[in-house]
Amino acid sequence: MKRREILKGFGALLGITVAAPGLAFDFGKALGAAKSLGTAATLSDEDINAYFKQAADHYDSQHKIPSKGNKYAKRLASLTKGLNNYDGLKLDYQVYLTDDINACAFGNGSVRINSGLMDLMTDDEIRYVIGHEIGHIQAGHSKKRMKTALTTGALREAVAAGETKAGALAESALGGLIEKVILAQHSQSNEKEADDYALAFLKKHKNPPESAISALEKLAKLSGGSSSNWLSTHPSPQARAERMRKAIG
């Protein structure tokens, strides 16, 4: 796999901003919109989850999802057995058949794991990734970005222009929403919080916590472990691995 393709695939797992194909946001349709969504305070959790559900369905439509009998689907189902209702969350899991090495989570509990990442990692390393994504959901990291995205700037007006009922987004707004919320950068504190959750997740289920270290080191090796613009504001996989090693002791 080319290095450019690998870096493009890291996405939410490493805190990289990426632009997914087919997700162009048509700001032109927002012009002249007279309606307003008001402030973030007017958006209920039900509204936010409905927006996430529509965004997840839209993102799913952009990817190839295997049948239940597929080896990747069967493997993920085994790894997530008993985790559909976990820590007060209702979760669902899907595999995307793509070589891109990535995983992401929607605030409504939708967790998506790419087959490229599954090829790279052992079962325990994938469990770390799952715990990491659940950690983002539990902490509400994407929900905070969702409220900001829906109530500021051109996206707010585009949503209002196309909205027919609570929790329904204009088709033209979905691409921009996914890029701003799902594929956007996580802050350093968000990544640390999700990593800490993942470590506790591994220990709770009696999985080796060292799998968090090995998973991050594999990602560090693929990314070259060198400095870049995104590494200047987000902890590198290797730095995160070292932090996990200290936490395990």
C-alpha positions as CSV (number, residue, x, y, z in Angstrom):
1,M,0.0,0.0,0.0
2,K,1.3,3.5,-0.9
3,R,2.2,5.8,2.0
4,R,-0.2,8.4,0.7
5,E,-3.1,5.9,0.8
6,I,-2.1,4.8,4.3
7,L,-2.0,8.3,5.7
8,K,-5.4,9.1,4.1
9,G,-6.9,6.1,5.9
10,F,-5.9,6.9,9.4
11,G,-8.7,9.4,9.9
12,A,-10.4,9.4,13.2
13,L,-8.1,6.9,14.8
14,L,-5.1,9.1,14.7
15,G,-6.8,12.5,14.7
16,I,-6.1,13.3,11.0
17,T,-8.4,15.5,9.0
18,V,-9.3,13.7,5.7
19,A,-11.6,14.4,2.8
20,A,-13.6,11.3,1.8
21,P,-14.6,10.8,-1.8
22,G,-18.1,11.6,-2.7
23,L,-18.6,13.8,0.3
24,A,-18.4,17.3,-1.3
25,F,-20.5,19.8,0.5
26,D,-22.6,22.1,-1.7
27,F,-22.6,25.4,0.2
28,G,-24.3,27.1,-2.8
29,K,-27.7,25.6,-1.8
30,A,-27.4,27.3,1.5
31,L,-27.5,30.8,0.1
32,G,-30.7,32.8,0.8
33,A,-31.8,30.5,3.6
34,A,-34.1,32.4,5.9
35,K,-34.6,29.8,8.6
36,S,-32.3,29.4,11.5
37,L,-31.7,26.5,13.9
38,G,-31.1,28.9,16.7
39,T,-28.6,28.1,19.4
40,A,-27.1,24.8,20.3
41,A,-29.2,24.7,23.4
42,T,-32.3,24.1,21.2
43,L,-31.0,20.8,20.0
44,S,-32.1,17.9,22.1
45,D,-30.1,14.6,22.4
46,E,-32.9,13.0,20.3
47,D,-32.3,15.5,17.6
48,I,-28.5,15.0,17.7
49,N,-28.8,11.2,17.6
50,A,-31.2,11.5,14.6
51,Y,-28.7,13.6,12.8
52,F,-25.9,11.1,13.5
53,K,-28.2,8.3,12.4
54,Q,-28.8,10.0,9.0
55,A,-25.1,10.8,8.6
56,A,-24.1,7.2,9.5
57,D,-26.6,5.8,6.9
58,H,-25.2,8.3,4.3
59,Y,-21.6,7.3,5.1
60,D,-22.5,3.6,5.0
61,S,-23.9,4.2,1.5
62,Q,-20.5,5.4,0.4
63,H,-18.8,2.1,1.4
64,K,-19.0,-1.6,0.6
65,I,-20.4,-3.4,3.6
66,P,-19.9,-7.2,3.6
67,S,-22.6,-9.8,4.2
68,K,-22.9,-11.5,7.6
69,G,-21.2,-14.6,6.2
70,N,-18.1,-12.6,5.1
71,K,-14.9,-13.4,7.0
72,Y,-14.5,-9.8,8.1
73,A,-18.1,-9.5,9.3
74,K,-17.9,-12.8,11.2
75,R,-14.6,-11.7,12.8
76,L,-16.0,-8.3,13.9
77,A,-19.2,-10.0,15.2
78,S,-17.1,-12.3,17.3
79,L,-15.0,-9.5,18.7
80,T,-18.1,-7.4,19.6
81,K,-20.2,-10.1,21.0
82,G,-22.1,-8.8,24.0
83,L,-21.1,-5.2,23.2
84,N,-24.3,-4.0,21.5
85,N,-25.5,-2.6,24.8
86,Y,-22.5,-1.5,26.7
87,D,-21.8,1.1,29.4
88,G,-25.2,2.6,29.0
89,L,-24.7,2.9,25.2
90,K,-26.6,1.3,22.3
91,L,-23.9,0.4,19.8
92,D,-23.8,-1.1,16.3
93,Y,-20.8,-2.3,14.4
94,Q,-20.1,-2.6,10.7
95,V,-17.0,-3.4,8.5
96,Y,-16.1,-1.3,5.5
97,L,-14.4,-3.3,2.8
98,T,-11.5,-1.0,2.0
99,D,-7.7,-1.1,2.2
100,D,-7.7,2.2,4.0
101,I,-6.5,1.7,7.6
102,N,-9.1,3.5,9.6
103,A,-11.9,3.3,12.2
104,C,-14.5,5.8,13.2
105,A,-17.5,6.3,15.5
106,F,-20.7,8.3,15.2
107,G,-22.2,9.9,18.3
108,N,-25.3,7.7,18.1
109,G,-23.3,4.6,18.7
110,S,-22.3,3.5,15.2
111,V,-18.8,2.1,15.1
112,R,-17.1,1.4,11.7
113,I,-13.9,-0.6,11.3
114,N,-12.2,-0.9,7.9
115,S,-11.0,-4.3,6.7
116,G,-7.6,-2.8,6.0
117,L,-7.2,-2.1,9.7
118,M,-8.4,-5.6,10.5
119,D,-5.8,-7.1,8.2
120,L,-3.1,-5.2,10.0
121,M,-4.1,-6.0,13.6
122,T,-4.5,-9.0,15.8
123,D,-7.9,-9.6,17.6
124,D,-6.7,-8.0,20.8
125,E,-5.4,-5.0,18.9
126,I,-8.7,-4.6,17.3
127,R,-10.3,-4.8,20.7
128,Y,-8.2,-1.8,21.7
129,V,-9.5,0.1,18.6
130,I,-13.1,-0.8,19.5
131,G,-12.6,0.4,23.1
132,H,-11.0,3.6,21.8
133,E,-14.0,4.3,19.6
134,I,-16.5,3.5,22.3
135,G,-14.5,5.9,24.5
136,H,-15.1,8.7,22.0
137,I,-18.8,8.0,22.1
138,Q,-19.1,7.7,25.8
139,A,-17.2,11.0,26.3
140,G,-19.5,12.8,23.8
141,H,-16.6,14.1,21.7
142,S,-18.5,14.0,18.4
143,K,-21.7,15.2,19.9
144,K,-20.0,18.5,21.0
145,R,-18.7,19.0,17.4
146,M,-22.1,18.1,16.0
147,K,-23.8,20.9,18.0
148,T,-21.1,23.4,16.9
149,A,-21.3,22.3,13.2
150,L,-25.1,22.5,13.2
151,T,-25.4,25.9,14.7
152,T,-22.6,27.9,13.1
153,G,-21.6,29.1,9.7
154,A,-22.8,27.9,6.3
155,L,-23.6,24.4,7.4
156,R,-26.2,25.8,9.8
157,E,-27.9,27.6,7.0
158,A,-27.7,24.6,4.7
159,V,-29.3,22.4,7.2
160,A,-32.0,24.9,7.9
161,A,-32.7,25.3,4.2
162,G,-33.2,21.7,3.6
163,E,-34.7,20.6,6.9
164,T,-38.3,19.3,6.8
165,K,-38.5,17.9,10.3
166,A,-36.4,17.6,13.4
167,G,-33.4,15.4,12.8
168,A,-33.6,15.5,9.0
169,L,-30.7,17.0,7.0
170,A,-30.5,18.3,3.5
171,E,-28.6,15.7,1.3
172,S,-26.2,18.5,0.3
173,A,-25.3,19.0,4.0
174,L,-24.4,15.5,4.9
175,G,-20.9,15.4,3.2
176,G,-19.9,18.6,5.0
177,L,-21.3,17.4,8.3
178,I,-19.3,14.1,8.1
179,E,-16.1,15.9,7.3
180,K,-16.6,18.5,10.1
181,V,-17.8,16.0,12.7
182,I,-16.8,12.4,12.0
183,L,-13.6,12.8,10.1
184,A,-12.5,15.9,11.9
185,Q,-9.5,16.2,14.2
186,H,-9.8,15.1,17.8
187,S,-7.9,17.2,20.3
188,Q,-5.0,15.8,22.2
189,S,-7.2,15.6,25.3
190,N,-9.9,13.8,23.4
191,E,-7.4,11.2,22.1
192,K,-5.9,10.7,25.6
193,E,-9.4,10.3,27.1
194,A,-10.3,7.7,24.5
195,D,-7.0,5.9,24.9
196,D,-7.5,5.7,28.7
197,Y,-11.0,4.4,28.2
198,A,-9.7,1.7,25.8
199,L,-7.0,0.6,28.3
200,A,-9.7,0.2,31.0
201,F,-11.8,-1.6,28.5
202,L,-9.1,-4.1,27.7
203,K,-8.4,-4.7,31.4
204,K,-12.1,-5.1,32.2
205,H,-12.5,-7.8,29.6
206,K,-9.3,-9.5,30.6
207,N,-7.6,-8.8,27.3
208,P,-3.9,-8.0,27.4
209,P,-3.4,-4.2,27.8
210,E,-0.2,-4.4,25.9
211,S,-2.3,-4.8,22.7
212,A,-2.9,-1.0,22.9
213,I,0.9,-0.5,22.7
214,S,1.4,-2.9,19.8
215,A,-1.6,-1.5,17.8
216,L,-0.3,2.1,18.1
217,E,3.3,1.0,17.3
218,K,2.0,-0.6,14.1
219,L,0.4,2.7,13.1
220,A,3.5,4.6,14.0
221,K,5.6,2.3,11.7
222,L,3.2,2.8,8.8
223,S,3.1,6.6,9.3
224,G,6.9,6.8,9.3
225,G,7.0,8.1,12.8
226,S,8.1,11.5,11.5
227,S,6.9,15.0,12.3
228,S,4.3,16.8,10.2
229,N,1.7,19.5,10.5
230,W,-0.9,17.2,12.1
231,L,1.7,15.7,14.4
232,S,2.4,19.2,15.7
233,T,-1.0,19.5,17.2
234,H,-1.9,15.8,17.8
235,P,0.1,13.2,19.7
236,S,1.8,10.7,17.4
237,P,1.0,7.0,17.5
238,Q,4.4,6.4,19.0
239,A,4.0,9.0,21.7
240,R,0.6,7.5,22.5
241,A,2.2,4.0,22.7
242,E,4.8,5.3,25.1
243,R,2.1,6.9,27.2
244,M,0.2,3.6,27.3
245,R,3.4,1.7,28.3
246,K,3.9,4.1,31.3
247,A,0.2,3.7,32.2
248,I,0.5,-0.1,32.2
249,G,3.7,0.0,34.2
